Structures are given as C-alpha cells and as structure tokens.
Amino acid sequence: MSDDQKVYMPSRPLEPGDRYGILSGFDPGTRTLEAGYRIAPQFRSIPVDIVFEKDIPVTLRDGVTIHVDVFRPVGAEKVPVIVAWSPYGKGQGTSTSVMGVFGLVGLDNGIVSGLEKFEGPDPAYWCARGYAICNPDIRGVADSEGDSVLWDRQEGRDCHDLIEWLAVQEWCTGKVAMSGTSYLAVSQWFTAAEQPPHLAAINPWEGVSDVYRDLVMRGGMPDHGFARQLRDYSFWGKSRKEDIIAEADIYPLMNDLWENKIPQFDKITVPAYVVASYSNTLHTAGTFRAWRRMASQDKWLRVHNTQEWPDYYEEENVEDLRRFFDHYLKGEDNGWEQTPRVRYSLLDLEGGDQTGVPADEFPPTDVTLTKFYLDGRSRTLATSAPDDGASVGYTVGSNPDTVSFITRFDKETVLVGYPKAHLHVEARGADDIDLFVLVQKLDAYGTPLQQFTVPNQGALAQDLTERGASILRYKGSDGRLRVSMRHLDESLSTDAVPVHTFDRVEKLSPGQIVAVDIDLLPIGLTFHPGEQLRLVISGRDLLGPMMPNLVEYTPANTGQHIIHTGPAHPSHLQLPVRTS
C-alpha cells in the first residue's frame, strides 16, 4: 500500500555547478592512483597506491542498475569493504558545496582527500589500513536507473543487494560494513533491518530514524524546512524523485507510507557502534530512538559534545572506529569488547565539558526521574507541588509571547537522560495549540548559557546562529507538540519518553483543559551551585530553523495559551537527575 501512496516529481541531471565534483562525470574504468596523488590542492594526498574502479554497474533484485565507485588497496590480499550509502553524488567530495560546508563549520578541507563521499569515510585513510570504500550512486541518482526514494525500506533492500554483490567480489573478504553521518547513518538503520548475510557491522553517526516524527512532522507540525532542502537540492538524476513535501500535505497523519519510513528496529541485530549528540536538532531524537529500540546485543553508544562533521573526521575518533571495524571485520583480538557500552558527555557550557564518561547503559543506572512542579504564581520549579492552583499564559503575537519557570540548584547537579514536560494547557480563542518548550541553563546571575558545536565561531557563525542554525550552537534541550495530536502510543511510550501516535486529531473545546506530554531532546548538563535551570514555553519555535538558509516554520496559532498549575493540574518538568 505504501508504494501506491508515494508521490514523485521529475528529477534533473546533475550538471556542472556547485554540487559537481572533479569525479562527478560518468567515466567507467579502472585506474591506479599512486601514493602522493592529490586530487586538488585543497585536499590531502593519499599515502598508498589505490585501485580506483569507477562507475561499476550493479544490478538490484528488481532489475534496476546502479553505479558505484570502489577504492581499494593495490595488491592481491583480500580486504573488507565499507559502504557509504546516500543520494549525494559519489564524486561530490570536491564540489564547491561540500568545501563550503567544511568552511562554514571551520574544518580545513586538507583533513580529507576529496575522494570521500560527503559525510562518508575517506579512502585515503581506510585504504592505507587494509579496507576498501564503496561509494554508490543510489537508485535514481546520477546515471543510476529507477526512481529515487527518501529514507525508506526500499533503500534497505537496495543496499542489501549491493552488500551481497560486494561480498563476492574477488578482492573482498566477504566482510562488509557501513559508516557515515546524517543520511549515511539513516540508511544504515534500514539496511541492517534487511539483515544482509555479509553485513558484519554498522556505524550510524547521528541519523533520523522516523521520517514523520523527525523530519516532516516533528511534534505533529508541518515544519518542512530541511525536508524541502533535501528534496530540492539532492537526488539529481534522469528519472523521478520522491516528493516528500507533497506526501506530507496529502497524508498529514501517520499511515502506511510513514510506517514504511521507520526501520524495523527489532530486526537490527548486527554489531553497531552508534554515535550521537545532544545538540543536533535534526538527528538527536532519531539516533537515541534507534539506539534504544535496536535489537543488537553487541552495540555501543558514544555521545559527543560537538557537531557530527568535526566529530566524524577527528583523528582520535577515526582511530576509535577502526578498532571497532578491525575487531568485527578482520577478527582482531584488540580488546574492543572491553570498551564501555556507553560513553556519554556532560556539557558545562562554561568550558568544562566532560567527555567519554563510561556507563553500562543510557541513561546511566544512577539516574532518577525527578518531577519539578510548575508554580504559575511564583513562576518557579520545585520538587514539591504548589499548594494552590494558578494559571499563567501569553497572547499569540504579543511581546512577551512566552512564559517561563526557574529553579536554582544549591549543590552540584548533573542531568543525563530524557527530559519530559507534562503540561495542563488551555486555548482561548482557538481550538488548537502549536506548543514549543525549551530547557535552558542559566548562570548564577540569570544569563542564558550557550555553546558552539563547531570550530567556526566567527562573525558569520554568530549571525547565522542568532536565530536559527541550531545544529551549530547549542542553546538547550527543546521539544514541541501540536496539542490536537497529543494521543499517546501506549505500546511505545515509557515513563521517560512519551511517544505519540499522530494518527488522529483531537481539537480543543472552549474552556477545555487537557494534559499533554512532550518529549525533549536527551540532555547531559552539569549545574554548579547557584546556577539555574529555566523552562520556557511558547507558541513559536524558540530555536528557529535547524540549519542556515531554511524557511522558518510559522505556527498555526491564534488567541491565548494558558498553562495551569497546582493540585488539580500538576504541570511538571521531569528531569533525569544523576544521584551519584
């Protein structure tokens, strides 16, 4: 049924321009890149001879032919291979757009060879250490046949077929892995769920795991900013591409189409090294969701304190990943299995971040879910409920258009895990509310604390992140919910993380007060004595668009929004407090 619900639009061929790299042209053949080869002056040279097989045809189970590039060490010794699956052109690593992204976040293009796929593993590093890299142009992209789809189980089936083709090549040991960030991470959830026999390990490095909840309808709101960018500026090809925006307009509620864009987590059993952060407003929720729900017995989680691209290419982290792959793809007894199953970060936002904090699970076992009750009269948060009822609100479009509540910590306090807001709300002059919440850290004097996640902290970065580009500057843990979509999925919800069905609309009646649960992004924050926590509630997006140059979502709000507190309406913020 979901295939019948798909909507397609014409694609366009990739032509010379800012997304066209030196290797983007269709040019089948095999050549040897000698040690010292440098594809362009901006990039690093390769340290070893590399066999470069370009535009190899691979036929998928339905007869569609895709084309892949393979980089592998010179020599007769068989090697394992790492797949970088995404719609970004396999030759795009040297394009102006990719070099511009590196410049935006403050990375030197010289840390990579330009042979890598955008957000993927660099052949210069991996070939020198006995691995091959496979960069495919997936279904419908560039010169590959078929209609492209966006984050879908079809991609899992296609990549399954590629993995099985790679495994039997004469140069391959039969061991295949996947690695990469963002789109290249998402595709790993779908592929692993298809259980290709020769897939030995995966390394999803921050990735959406539910297209409806993470991309097109977060909180039940049609916020299509990044989805539109992904649709319009990727999937260059000669046939058709999926129109995710049209689908969201036609199918605003959860249905088979959207279910097909959720990986089957219970079928992901392959060893996995998952990397996440607290600050990626596109990928954080999805990465932690997949981590929680995947069935792999051999799975590791590392939560870092920066942004996906600097973290992925950091030398120390690449070496850490190699230990994982060496263990599962080469059978090396290198002690990887002694690595803590979880290594999390604690953000200080004042220069004192802690990273690599070991734990057996996330949240750690020494975390207690603690309710901080809202008091509409004093505008405070406290662990004891207020004696009297009160209400507080704002008028949409007014200044201020927020209400907030504050607590001050009198001793060192560490929060690590999943925050949740439980609010009793009322709409006056409207039958629905687009509700946004944010947990901020304030210093002892009430000043909000923030932190860049990337090396570039110059004037342009300041401007871009003043209101928006939230993946580049961390301002706190946020959540959102359209109140008419408040119905909970009892089978998936836990005390820590509410999950909404998004399959029905329950409008508000005049005078009706309803309780809503809102999940906020996972958190890891340290508060020193005297520092404060602020809960902000508003009818507008408090962080702005997640990336630069996206159209900001305009909530469908009118009238007044009222938050009720007290014994009859125990609104509270539930925080994961570490007790040791």
N, C-alpha and C positions, 0 to 999 in steps of 0.2 A: 504493500500500500504506500509506503513512504516514497518509493521511486515515482509513483504516479503523482505525488504531491510536489515533487521538485519543479522549480521554475528555472528556466535557462534564459540567458541573453547572449547575443553574439560576442565572441571574444575578438581580439585584434592581434595580429602577429607582432612579436617583439621586433622593433626596428631600432637602428642606431639612435641613441639618445642617452639620457641619464641612467637608465637601467640596463644598458647594453655594455657588456664587458668585452675584454680582449678575446675571450674564448667563447663568446655567445653564438657565433655563426655555426651553421651546420657543416661539419667537416670531418666525416668519418675517416678513421685510420688509426694506426699505431705509430707512436714515435717515442724516442727516449730523451728525457730531459736530464742533462748531465749535471752532476754536483756543481754548485755555484751558479746554476741558472737562476735568473731573476726576471720575472715576467714584466716588471715595470720598476722604475727607480724608487717608487714609494714603498715597495714591499721587500721582505726579507728574501734572501737567496735560499735555495734548497741545499741541504747538507749532503745528500746522497743522490746517486743516479735513480731516476724514477721512470718506470714504464707508464706512458700515458695513452690509454685507449679511449678514443673519443667517439661519441655518438654510436655506441653499440646498440643494435636493435634487440629488444627483449619482448617476447610475445606473452601476453597475460592470458588467463584461462578463458576469457570471452573472445579471444582473437585480436584484441587491441594491441598494437605495437607501441611501446615507449622506447625512448633512447636514454642511455646512461653513459656517463664518463667514469672510467676507473683509473685510479692512480695506485701503482703497486711497486714494491721494491724490485730492482733488477736482480735476477738470479733464478736458480731452479728451485729454491726452497719454497714450499707452500706456506701461505700466510692466511690468517683470519682477515675478515673484512668488516668495516664499519660503514653503515648506510646513513646518509643524511637526506631524509625524505621531506620535501616541501615543494610548493609551486614556484618558489623563487628560482629563476633561471640558473642552471648548473654552471654557467660561465659568468655569473653576476658579481663574483667576488672582487673584480677590478673595476666595477662600474662607478660612475660618479656618485650615484645614490648611496651605495654601500660605503664608499670612502667618506661621504658626507655624514653618514650616521656615526662612523668612528670619530670624526671630528667633532660632532655635536656632543658626544658624551666624554670627549677628552682622551680618546685612545689613539696611539700612534699606529698608522697603517703598517709600519715596519714590524709589528709584532706578529704579523701573518704573512703568508707567501702570495696571497691573491688567488691561489688555486682552490681555496676552500669555498664552499657554498656559504652564502650569507647565513650566519648563526650556526655554522657547522664546523666539524673538526678539520684541522689544517693538514693536508697531505704532507707538507714539509716536515712536520713533527712526527706524524704517525708512521709514514713510510720508513723513516730513519730508525724506527723502533719495531719494525717487523710486522706492520699492518698495511692492508690496502684500504683505500677510501672509495666508496661508490657514491657519486652524485647523480641522481636521476632527474630528468625532466619528466614529471609525472603525467598521468593521463590528461590529455587536453592542453598541455603546456608546450610551448615552442613547436618542435616538429613531431612531438608525440601525438598519437591518434586519440580520438574519443572526446567526450565532453568532460570537462573538469568538474569536480565537486569540492566542497569546502568542509573540512573536518567531519569525516563521515566514515561509516563502517566500510563503504566501498574502498576507501583509501587503505584500510587494513587488509582487505582481500588482495588489492593490487600489490602492496608491499610484501605480503606473504609470498606471492608468486615471484617477485624479484629476489627475495631472500633464498628461496629454493633454487632459483636459477643460478645465483651466485655460488651457492654451496657446492655445486657440482662442476664448477669451472676448474680446469686443470691446475691452476695456480693457487686454488683455495683449499684450506684445510678442512672445510666443511663447517667451520665455526663462523657465525655472523652475529654482529651486534648493531645497535643503533645508538646515535648520540646527536645532541644539538639542543638549542634553546627555542622557546616560543613555538612556532609552527612545527619545527623539527622535533619538539618534545611531545606536542599533542598527537602527532602521527604515531608515536611510539605506543601510546595507550591503545589505539585502535589496532595496530599491527600485533602487539603482544596478545591481545584478546583473541586473535585468529589462530594463535598457537602454531606458527610455522615450526616444523620439527628442527630446523637448523638454527633457529634464533637462540643464541646462548646467553645473551644479557642485553639489558637496555639501560639507557642513561638519559631519562627525561629531565631537562634542566629548565624548569619553570614553564608550565603549559596548561592552558584551558582544558577542562575535562567534561564540560557540559555546555554546548554551544548556546542553548537557550538561556541558561542561568548565568553564564559568564560573559557572553559576547553580545547577543542581540536584545535580550530582555532581562537584564540584571534587575532583580527585585520586582519583576513584572512590568518594568518601564521600557518603552521602545527607544532606548538610547543606542542609536546605530552608528555613532561617530567612527569608531575603529572598524566596525564591520563594513562600512561603506568604503573606507580607505583600502581595506583588504580586498574587497570585491573589485574596486575600480583600478587599483594600481598593482595587481598581481594577476596570475592566471593568463598571461599573454599566450595566445595560441591561435590556431587556424580553424577552430570549430566553435563550440559554445562553452560558456562557463555558468556555474550555478549563481542565481541571483538571490542571495541570502536576504536582501532587504525586501524584495517583493514577497518572499516566503513569509517573513515576519509580519508584513502588512496583511497578508491573506490569512495566516494562521497565528494569531496573537496568543493563543493558548497552547499548552503542551498537547502534542498529538504524536502520531507515529513518526512523522517527519523528524521531530525534535528528539524523540526517543532513539532514533537511528543515529543521532549525533551525540550520543552518550556511549562511551566504551562499555563493554561488558566486563566490569571490574573483576567479577568472580572468576573470569577465565584468564586473568593475567597472573600467571604462575612462574614466569621466568625470573631469574635473579635481576634485581633492579637497584640502581644507585640513583636516587631521586634528589634533586637539588631545588630548593625553594627559597623564598624571601618573604618578609612581612610587607614589603613596600611596593610590590608590583600589582597595581590596581587592576590589571588585565588578568594576570595569571595566578596570583597568590591563592585565591579561593579554590581554583581548579587543581592546582598542584597538591595542596593539602587534602582535598577531597579524594583524589586518586590514591594518594599515599594511604589514607585511612581505609579505603574500600578494596584495594587490590589484594588478591589472594596470595601473592608471592610469600613464601616462607623466608626466602633469602632476600631481604630488602633493607636498604639503608637510606637514611634521610640526613641531608646536611642543609641547615638553614643559615644562609649567609647574611651579611649586613650591607650589601651594596646593590648593584643592578646586574641583570643577567649577563650582559656582554662583557663588562670588565671582569666579572667573576669567572665566566667561562674560559676566557683566554689568559687568566692569571697563571703564571708558570707553576706555582705550587699546587693549584687546583688541577691543572692538566696532569701533573705527575701523580696526584692522588687518584684521578680517574684511571690512569694507566695501570696502577696497582690492581684496581678492580677488574679491568679487562684482562690483564696478564693472568689473573687468577682463574677467571671463568672462560677465557678464550684460548689460553695457552697452557692451562693446568699448572701454573707455577704455585709452589708452596711458599708464598711470600708473606704469610701472616695476615692477609686481608680479612679473613673471617674473624680476627680479633678486633677489628675496627668497631667502635661503639655503633650500635644500630642507629642511634640518633646523635647528631652533633648540632646543637642549636646556638643561636646568637642571642645576646641581650643588648638592646640598644640603650645607650645612655643619653644620646643627643647632646652631649657636652664634651665629647672627645674620649669617653671612657668605655666604648663598646667592648663587650666580651664576645669572643667567637670560639667555636669548637667546644662548647660546653657539653660534656657527654651525658647521655641518658639512654635508658633501655627502650623508651617509647616517647611519643609526643601526644599530648603534654606529658611532662615527667610525672612519675608516680607521686611526687611530693607536692602536687598542686591540689588545692582545694577550691572548688567553685563557691564564690562568696558573693552574696547579694548586697549591693549598695542601693538603698532605697532613695528615691527622689522625694524631696520635700518642696512642693510648689510655693510654700510660704517663705521659706528661708533660702531657696534655690541652692540647697546643699545635697550632698550624697552622704548617707550614713548606713552603717551595718545594722542599725535598729530602725524599725519602721516608725514614721511620724505618728503621733497620737491623733492628730486632727487631719481632716480632709482639706484639700486645696486644689485649685486649678490655675494654670498659667498658660498663656498662648501668645500667638502673634497673628497679625493680619498679613495675608499674602501680598507681596509687593511693597510692604511698608519698610521702614528703617527704624529699629532693627526688625529683621524677619527671622529671628532665631530665638530660642530660649535655651539656657544652659544651666548646668548644675555642677558644683565643685566640691571636691573633698581634698583635705590636706593630710599628708602622711607624716606621722610623728616619729616613725622609725623606718629604717631601710626596708623597702617593699619591692618585691620582684613579681611581675606579672608575666606568665608564659602559658600560652594556650589560646583558647577560643572565647572571646567576649560575646555576650548576648544582651540585647536590650529587650526588656518586656515592658511595653508601654500601654496605658489605657488612654485612648485618644477619641476625640470627637471632632467632626467637621461642622462648622456653622456657615450656612450659605453655600454649601457644596455637598455632593454625595460621595466624594472620594478624596483621598489624600495621597500625593506622592511625598513620602516621608524619607528624610535623609538624617543619618546620625554619624557623629564623629567623636572619637575619644582622643583627646589631646593631652600631652604632657606640658605642664606649666612649671616654670622655676619657682623658687620661694617667693618671688616678688610678683608672680602672676603673668609673666611673659611667656607666650607660647614658644615651645622649643621645636625646631625642625632640623633636618639634616639632609644634605645632598647625598644621593646614592651613586653619583658618578664623579670622575676626576675633574670634569669641567665645571667650575663654579664661578665663571666669569660673568660679565655684564649680560651677555645674551642669555646664558642659562638662568640668571636671576630673573630676567624679563619673562622668559618662557614659562617659568615655574611660579611666577607671582600668583597667577590664577590658571591652573592647568598644568599639563605635562607632569602629572603626579607621579609617574614612574621614575622621574629624575630627582624628585625631592620629597622626602618622607615627612608628612605632617601629622600622621596619626592613623589609627585604625578606623575605617569607615564601613558603613552598611547602608542599605536602602530597601524600601518596600512600598509598593503601591498597596494601600490598605485594603482595597477590594479583592486583592489576591492573597489574603492572609491565611487561607486554609492550609493547615499543616498536613504533611505526609507522615502519618503516624508510624509507618513501617521504616522510614529512613531517619526521622528526627530522633535526636538524643537530648538529654538534659543540657548538654554543652552546645550542640549545633542544631538549630531548627532547620527543617527543610520544608519548603512549600510545594504544593502540588502544581500550582499555576494552571489548573485545569478548569477553573470556574471563576466567575466574577460575582462578588457579594457586595453590592453597593450599600452605602450607609443611609439610614433614615434620619430625619431631623431629630435631634436630641439623643440619638443612639451613641452610647459609649462602648467601644469594642477594645478587647485586649489583643495586641499584636506582638509577635516575637520576631526580632530582626537579628540575623547573624551578622557579626562584624568580622573583618579580616583577622586572621590569627595575629597574635601580639607577642612580643618579647621586649619588655620595658623595665628598666630599673628606676625606681624613685628613691632619692636620698631624703633624709629627714628634712621636713619643711617644704618639700616640693609637692606639687598639686596635680590632680587629675581633673579635667573638665570634660563633661559630656555635653555636646552641642546637638540640638535638634532643630531641624529647619525644613522648609518646603522647597529649598533649592539645593543643587549639588554643591556641597561645601568644599570640594576639591577641584572642581572644574574638569575639563576633558583629561583623559589619562595620558595623551600624547600631544606633542606640538601640532598645531595647524588642524586640529579636529574641530568640527562644528559642535558647539556646546549644546547639550540637551536642555530643552525648555520644558519644565514640568507642567503637567496639566492641572494646575492648582488655582483655586479661587477661594474667596471667603476667609474664614478664620480657622486656625488649627489649635485645638485645646488639648493640653496634656493634664490628665487628672492624677492626683497622688493621694496617699493616705490609706487608712484601714480598708475602706471599701474598694479602693482602686490602687493596689500596691505596685505601682510602677517601680521598676528597679533596673539597674545595670548589673549584670552578673559578670564578675571578673575572675580569671584564673590566678589565684594568689599562691605563690610558692611558699611553703611553710618551713623550709629548712635552708 
